[in-house]
Amino acid sequence: MLREPGSGQDISEVSGEILWKGRIPLTVRNTSSLVIDSLCDQAGKEDIAVAGLYCDFLSQQEQTITNIMGAILKQLVGRGGITDYLREAFQKGQKEFGGRGLRLADLMGMLKIAIASLPQAFICLDALDECLPKHLPELLESLRDIVRESPRTRIFLTGRPHVGQDIQRYFSKAIVIPVSPSPDDIRNYVEMRLDRDSEPEAMNKDLRADILRIILERISDM
């Protein structure tokens, strides 16, 4: 998924299909949430696993490739019992010099084993543009390795346009779907947020109209 700042997103999907239901105002924040919620709803009915992570600019130093893959592994393993292999690999890493923990190669091997035991898995990473640029190539390469060894795995990625070339460099067959809000979407969303104002007495009709007008004008200029 590629997105313009503040004006919606695109969806980049290695394979598979996403079904949209109902009419929901489209915003940067809720687009990927809708997709992940839809996948989680399917997971409740079918034997599939869904793992997801939201990249955060403010947590760039903590969101290393190892931590990201570890978080995905934790979610997939959390569906069932931990195999002896996974338990032993973790304990081995803890016992080594300084208790260094698991390296990326360790995690990738464990992740591939965990995915191989699943009928189908979806890995969703939101806002790749907020990942440190130096980490992005290795992250995409790791995801590509997973897909190559586990063809039943589906990858869902979101990000602003400038990460599009990076994604397609590693996933040449990626499906890219541009998504951007219409003026009606934006108006509906702003009106919904205004209706939920915790201090409605501070709002009058003129102020409400000015807020709607200015936001729509600013976004149109962008």
C-alpha positions as CSV (number, residue, x, y, z in Angstrom):
1,M,0.0,0.0,0.0
2,L,1.3,3.4,-0.9
3,R,-0.1,6.6,0.5
4,E,0.0,10.3,0.2
5,P,0.5,12.1,3.5
6,G,-2.8,12.6,5.1
7,S,-4.8,11.7,2.0
8,G,-5.4,8.0,2.0
9,Q,-3.4,4.9,1.1
10,D,-2.7,2.3,-1.5
11,I,-2.7,-1.4,-0.9
12,S,0.2,-3.6,-2.0
13,E,-0.7,-7.3,-1.8
14,V,1.5,-10.1,-2.9
15,S,-1.6,-12.2,-3.7
16,G,-5.0,-13.0,-2.5
17,E,-8.1,-10.9,-2.4
18,I,-9.6,-8.3,-0.1
19,L,-13.4,-7.8,0.1
20,W,-14.8,-4.5,1.3
21,K,-18.3,-4.4,2.9
22,G,-20.4,-1.3,3.6
23,R,-19.7,2.4,3.1
24,I,-17.0,3.6,5.5
25,P,-15.2,7.0,5.3
26,L,-11.7,6.2,4.0
27,T,-8.8,7.7,6.0
28,V,-5.1,7.0,6.4
29,R,-5.8,5.5,9.9
30,N,-8.6,3.2,9.2
31,T,-7.8,1.7,5.8
32,S,-5.3,-0.8,7.0
33,S,-7.4,-1.5,10.1
34,L,-10.3,-2.4,7.9
35,V,-8.2,-4.9,5.9
36,I,-6.7,-6.5,9.1
37,D,-10.1,-6.6,10.8
38,S,-11.5,-8.4,7.7
39,L,-8.7,-10.9,7.7
40,C,-9.2,-11.5,11.4
41,D,-12.9,-12.1,10.9
42,Q,-12.0,-14.7,8.2
43,A,-9.5,-16.3,10.6
44,G,-12.3,-16.9,13.1
45,K,-14.2,-18.9,10.5
46,E,-11.3,-20.6,8.6
47,D,-8.1,-22.2,9.7
48,I,-5.8,-19.2,8.9
49,A,-3.4,-17.1,10.9
50,V,-3.0,-13.3,10.8
51,A,0.0,-11.4,12.2
52,G,0.3,-7.7,12.0
53,L,2.5,-4.8,13.0
54,Y,2.1,-1.0,12.8
55,C,5.5,0.7,12.1
56,D,5.9,3.9,14.2
57,F,8.2,6.7,13.4
58,L,8.6,7.4,17.1
59,S,9.7,3.8,17.8
60,Q,12.1,3.5,14.9
61,Q,15.0,2.5,17.2
62,E,13.1,-0.3,18.9
63,Q,11.5,-1.6,15.6
64,T,14.5,-3.4,14.3
65,I,14.2,-6.2,11.8
66,T,14.8,-8.7,14.6
67,N,12.1,-7.2,16.8
68,I,9.6,-7.0,13.9
69,M,10.1,-10.6,12.9
70,G,10.1,-11.6,16.6
71,A,6.7,-9.9,17.0
72,I,5.3,-11.7,14.0
73,L,6.6,-15.0,15.2
74,K,5.1,-14.4,18.7
75,Q,1.6,-13.8,17.1
76,L,1.7,-16.8,14.9
77,V,3.0,-19.1,17.6
78,G,0.4,-17.7,20.0
79,R,-2.3,-19.5,18.1
80,G,-1.2,-22.9,19.5
81,G,1.4,-24.7,21.5
82,I,5.1,-23.9,21.1
83,T,7.0,-26.7,19.4
84,D,10.0,-28.3,21.1
85,Y,12.2,-26.9,18.3
86,L,11.1,-23.3,19.0
87,R,11.5,-23.7,22.7
88,E,15.0,-25.2,22.4
89,A,16.1,-22.6,20.0
90,F,15.0,-19.8,22.3
91,Q,16.6,-21.4,25.4
92,K,19.9,-21.9,23.4
93,G,20.0,-18.2,22.5
94,Q,19.4,-17.2,26.1
95,K,22.3,-19.4,27.4
96,E,24.9,-18.1,24.9
97,F,27.4,-15.4,25.8
98,G,25.6,-12.4,27.4
99,G,22.2,-14.0,26.8
100,R,22.3,-12.3,23.4
101,G,18.9,-13.8,22.5
102,L,17.9,-14.8,19.0
103,R,19.5,-13.4,15.9
104,L,17.6,-12.7,12.7
105,A,18.7,-15.9,11.1
106,D,17.4,-17.8,14.2
107,L,14.1,-16.0,14.0
108,M,13.7,-16.5,10.3
109,G,14.2,-20.3,10.6
110,M,11.7,-20.5,13.5
111,L,9.2,-18.3,11.6
112,K,9.4,-20.5,8.5
113,I,8.8,-23.6,10.6
114,A,5.8,-22.0,12.3
115,I,4.3,-20.9,9.0
116,A,4.9,-24.3,7.4
117,S,2.6,-25.8,10.0
118,L,-0.3,-23.5,9.1
119,P,-2.8,-24.0,6.2
120,Q,-2.4,-20.3,5.4
121,A,-0.9,-17.2,7.0
122,F,-1.3,-13.4,6.4
123,I,1.5,-11.0,7.5
124,C,0.4,-7.4,7.6
125,L,2.8,-4.5,8.0
126,D,1.4,-1.0,8.1
127,A,3.2,2.3,7.3
128,L,6.5,0.9,6.0
129,D,7.5,4.5,5.3
130,E,7.9,5.0,9.0
131,C,10.5,2.2,9.2
132,L,14.1,3.3,9.2
133,P,15.3,3.4,5.6
134,K,18.4,1.3,6.4
135,H,16.1,-1.5,7.7
136,L,13.7,-1.5,4.9
137,P,15.7,-3.6,2.3
138,E,16.5,-6.3,4.8
139,L,12.9,-6.4,6.0
140,L,11.5,-6.7,2.5
141,E,14.1,-9.4,1.6
142,S,13.1,-11.4,4.8
143,L,9.4,-11.2,3.8
144,R,10.3,-12.3,0.2
145,D,12.2,-15.3,1.6
146,I,9.2,-16.3,3.6
147,V,6.9,-16.1,0.6
148,R,9.3,-18.1,-1.6
149,E,9.4,-21.0,0.9
150,S,5.8,-20.8,1.9
151,P,3.7,-20.0,-1.2
152,R,0.5,-20.0,0.9
153,T,1.7,-17.0,2.8
154,R,0.1,-13.6,1.9
155,I,1.8,-10.3,2.5
156,F,-0.1,-7.0,3.0
157,L,2.0,-3.8,3.1
158,T,1.1,-0.2,3.4
159,G,3.2,2.9,2.9
160,R,3.6,6.3,1.2
161,P,4.5,6.4,-2.5
162,H,8.2,6.6,-2.1
163,V,8.5,3.1,-0.7
164,G,6.6,1.7,-3.8
165,Q,9.7,1.1,-5.8
166,D,11.4,-0.7,-2.9
167,I,8.3,-3.0,-2.5
168,Q,8.2,-3.8,-6.2
169,R,11.9,-4.5,-6.3
170,Y,11.4,-7.4,-4.0
171,F,7.9,-8.3,-5.0
172,S,7.7,-7.9,-8.8
173,K,4.2,-9.4,-8.9
174,A,2.8,-7.3,-6.2
175,I,-0.7,-5.9,-6.8
176,V,-0.7,-2.1,-6.0
177,I,-4.1,-0.5,-5.4
178,P,-4.1,3.3,-4.9
179,V,-6.6,4.4,-2.4
180,S,-7.5,8.1,-1.7
181,P,-10.5,9.7,0.0
182,S,-13.1,11.6,-1.9
183,P,-14.3,15.0,-0.6
184,D,-17.4,13.3,0.6
185,D,-15.3,10.7,2.5
186,I,-13.4,13.5,4.2
187,R,-16.5,15.5,5.0
188,N,-18.2,12.5,6.5
189,Y,-15.2,11.7,8.6
190,V,-14.8,15.2,9.9
191,E,-18.5,15.5,10.7
192,M,-18.3,12.2,12.6
193,R,-15.4,13.5,14.7
194,L,-17.2,16.8,15.4
195,D,-20.3,14.9,16.5
196,R,-18.1,13.0,19.0
197,D,-16.6,16.2,20.4
198,S,-16.3,15.8,24.2
199,E,-17.3,19.5,24.7
200,P,-20.2,20.1,22.3
201,E,-21.1,23.3,24.0
202,A,-17.9,24.9,22.7
203,M,-19.1,24.4,19.1
204,N,-21.6,26.5,17.2
205,K,-22.8,26.3,13.6
206,D,-20.5,28.9,12.3
207,L,-17.4,27.3,13.9
208,R,-18.4,23.9,12.6
209,A,-18.9,25.2,9.1
210,D,-15.5,26.9,9.2
211,I,-13.7,23.8,10.4
212,L,-15.3,21.7,7.5
213,R,-14.5,24.4,4.9
214,I,-10.9,24.9,6.0
215,I,-10.0,21.2,6.3
216,L,-11.5,20.5,2.8
217,E,-9.6,23.4,1.3
218,R,-6.3,22.4,2.9
219,I,-6.6,18.8,1.8
220,S,-7.6,19.9,-1.7
221,D,-4.5,22.0,-1.9
222,M,-2.3,19.1,-0.9
